Amino acid sequence: MDDGIQYISYHLLADPVRVNCYLLYTPDSKEALVIDPGGEPERIRRELQMHGLKLKYILLTHGHFDHIGGAAKLREETGARICMSPLDAQFITDSRWNAADLVHRSPVPVFPLEIPLKDHDALYLGTQAVRILATPGHTPGGLSACIPGHLFCGDTILKGEIGRSDLPGADVPQSKESIRKKIFTLPEDTVIHCGHGEETSVAYEKKNNRIVCQE
């Protein structure tokens, strides 16, 4: 990992699933970015306080309820700006698209999309860049965040798999293209931090991803 950027990873409860949430920060600047706060915003806020961090950005890799459910509250409590692809903007307000209806959840609290992101954009923590890759397929606006040696990919890849393809907006051929052209071109020792389950690596997925490697 880049010496300037540290990360903390943990599971958040977003019943009936768990989402992997990641907190990236630079010790010098004390600026932080949280990826996919699907729930438990108070837990994230405690983590920030524990490390003396100022939350600058809330980065949403895609618009499903289990990845965005805590964003509105966390924004309200910290003043952080919400960043995601405008291609997933409909997911913020539509419970069918964000899949809350699928599990009979209450609608996701609505929030503004303050920083629209696209391929090759960057978010800065101090002087350190978090690079953005457009990785659509699981949703139209799927994004991944990249720092040296590490990729935070939401549900683009789950270890040995890809994210669900039976939800509105999912496109399996597009998922495969994103993985092959954006993720498999990264160094093979890149650690992939998934939206659910275990971490994996580019080298492992090239050999073992049953969806991408089946052809």
LINBELTA-V454880 format. One record per backbone hydrogen bond with DSSP energy under -1.0 kcal/mol. NH is the residue of the N-H (numbers start at 0). CO is the residue of the C=O. Records with the same first field share a line. If there is no record, write none. Layout:
BEGIN
NH=CO / CO
END
This chain:
BEGIN
4=1
5=24
7=22
9=20
11=18
13=16
16=13
18=11
19=194
20=9
21=34
22=7
23=32
24=5
25=30
29=25
31=53
32=23
33=56
34=21
35=58
37=35
43=39
44=40
45=41
46=42
47=43
48=44
49=45
50=46
52=47
53=29
55=31
56=31
57=80
58=33
59=82
64=97
66=63
67=63
68=64
69=36
70=67
73=69
74=70
75=71
76=72
77=73
78=74
80=55
82=57
83=114
87=84
88=85
90=87
91=88
93=89
97=93
100=94
103=100
104=99
113=81
114=81
116=83
119=131
120=117
122=129
124=127
127=124
129=122
130=145
131=120
132=143
134=141
136=138
141=138
142=60
143=132
144=151
145=130
146=149
149=146
150=190
151=144
152=192
155=152
160=157
162=154
169=166
170=136
174=170
175=171
176=172
177=173
178=174
179=175
180=176
181=177
182=177
183=178
185=182
189=186
190=148
191=199
192=150
194=153
199=191
201=189
202=187
204=200
205=201
206=202
207=203
208=204
209=159
212=208
END
